[in-house]
């Protein structure tokens, strides 16, 4: 059973779709590493003020929020967590677009390129 199947509130943190979890698993298998987590962070930058960062990380920082989605560990630092509560991460693979998408209920606006939010 995946965490996304459970009812969650905004305060429950990030939600990773089954498609996103499968893609992360595939990328980790390509890397040959099972000690990495998907770190999701918010950093200052972009046209709207904040931008998302997704990367593999082996570090464990003080105050990290950790969730497991069918064996995929998703980590958020304590400063980014309030900005990402209830955010859904999905992986899209269509003829028009391929990549991870983030639907964040905390974002009040975004730029035209979609790379940053406020």
C-alpha positions, 0 to 999 in steps of 0.5 A: 500500500502506498502512502498516496492511497491514504487520506492526508492533510496539508500538514502531512507533507509531500505526496509522491504518486505511484508513477513518480515513485516508479521513476525514482526507483528506476533512476536509483537502480541505474545509479546502482545505489540504494542508500540515496533518498529523493530530497525535495527542497525550496530555495530562493530564486527564479522569477517568482521568488522560490524554486523547487530542487529535486535531487538524490542525497545521501545526507541526513540533516537535523530536522529532516522530514522523511516519508517512505513511498513503497521503498522510495525515501523522500526527504525534506529539510525543516526549512522547506517543509512548511512550503511543501505541505500537501504538495503532490509530485508526479512524473509525466511522460507524454509526447509533449513533456517528460519530467517531474511535476509538482502541484503545490497548494501553498503556491499563490502564484508562479512564473510563466516558465513554471520553474518558480513560485511564491 
